[in-house]
């Protein structure tokens, strides 16, 4: 029998459990009055192919998200391995998070971090309240992807690297899980 740890017994248990799941790291940003604003977000996930949707979660009181959510186009940059300093810069509470970040923008005002593994130009689609966070659904209008570039991975409160495993077989025969 397994004894499950109570959340009331240790308030940090949930944070540790969430840290067991590796995530990629994104930058969500746009131009406001000609200047870039944005932040780092690791709660990014794909949602739907039709319509093309992704989701991100933000703290309910995030002032940056309050500004971004009103803009017609947002840029999502999937950060690449080695861009951990950029992630930390964008995660800090600062007036000009982009001072040391190389970036560009689309005609519509979506800001994109140079060197990322993927860029998505999105617009706000829907929001859902979720406890102390807001789940934002964003519709993708355009993208550039570099699938061979290694992503920045966050796991256990540290940045990690993915390892490429040797595989001699045919991926068509690969079955990651079989029900018993």
N, C-alpha and C positions, 0 to 999 in steps of 0.2 A: 504494500500500500504506500502511496505517496502522500506526504503531508504538505499541503499548499500553504505558503507564507501569507499571512494576513496583511493587507495594505495598511491597516491601522497600526500594526506592530512596528512597521518600518516605512516611513513616508518615502524613503529613497528606493524602495524595492521596485516600484513601477519604472522609475527612471533607469535602473540597472537592467530590468527586463527589456525595455525598449531599446537599450544600447546593445542588446544581443543581436539585433537585426541590422545588417549593414545597409547603408543607403548611399545613393549618389548625392552630390551637392550641386545646387543650382544657384544662379544669381537671377533675380527677378528685378527688372529695371526699365526705366523709361525717361524720356526728356520732359522736364518741367521748366518752362521759361528758358529753354536752351541749355539747361544744366542737367546732368544725369542724377537721378535718385534711384535707390534700390537697396536690396538686402540679399543676404544669403538665405537659402531655404533647403533643408534636407528632406522635407516631407513631400517631395515630388513623386507623382506616379501617373502612369498612363491610365486612361479611363475608357475611352471609346474611339473606334475608328470612324464611325459614322453617327453623328458628326464627330470630327476630330477633336477630342477633349483630353485635357490633363487636369490633375488636381494638385493643389498646394495647400498647406495649412499654415496659418499665421496666428500669433497671439491675438486674442480679441481686442486688446488695447493698442495694437501696433499703429503708431502714427504714420509710418512709411506705407503700410498697406492702405490706410485711409486715403492717402494721396494717390497711390497707384490705381486703386479700384475705380477712380473716376476718369481715368485716361482711356482714349479709344484703342491704343495699341501698347502692349507690354512685350518686352524681350525676356525670354528665358534662355540662359546660357547654361548648358550642362558642363560644369567645370571639369577640366582635365587633370590627370595625375600631375603633380608638381604645382598646381595652382592653390595649394593650401594657404599660402600667405594672402592671396586674393580673397579666399573664403573668410579668413579671420578679419581682414580689413572690412569686408562688407557686413560682417556680423556685429561689428562694434557700433555703439551709439556715438555717432560723430556727424558733424555738419556736412563734411565733404568726403564721403566714403570712397569716391572715385579719384581722389587726388593722385594716387600712385597706381591706378589700375588702367591698363591699356584697353580702350573700348572704341566702339563705333556705333552708328545708329542707322536705322532704316528711314526711308522717306516718311513713314508714318509716325516716327518718334520712339520706336522700340530700341532700347539700348542693349547692345550685345558685347560681351567680354571677349576680347581677342584671345585666340588660342584654345577656346572651349572645344569640346568634342561634338557638340550639337548646339544649334541656335534655333529657337522657335519664335515666330512672331505671332502673338496671341491677342485676344480681346477678352475682357471679363464676360462670362456666360451666366453664372449663377453663384450664389453664396448660401452656405448653410451654417447656422450656429452649431458649435460642437463643444460644449463645456467651456473651458477657458480659451478655446481657439475658434477660428472661423475656417471652414473648408471652402476654398475658392475653386470653382471650375472655370477653366480658361479654354476658349475655342482657338484652335491652331489655324492660322491662315497661310502660313508659309514656313519653310524650314531649310536648314542646311545641316547635314549629318556627316560625321566622319567616324563611321563605326569601327575603324581599325585603331583609333586613338584611345588610349587607356583613360578611363574616367577617374575622377577623384572619389575615393570611397571613405565614408565615415563609419566607424564601428568601434564600440566600446570606448567612446569619448576620445578616439584617436583617428588620425588619417592613416589609411592603409593602402596597400597596392594589391592589385589582382595578380594572381599567378596563372600562367598559361600551363595547363596540364597536357601532357602528350596523350594523344588518342589515335590509335592505329586503325580503328574500325570505321564503318560507314555511319554517319550521323542519322541516316534513315532508320537504322536498327536501334538507335539509342532510345531507351525507355527510362525516364528518370524515376518513376514510381510505379509499382504494380500493386494493386489491392490484393490482399490475401483472401 
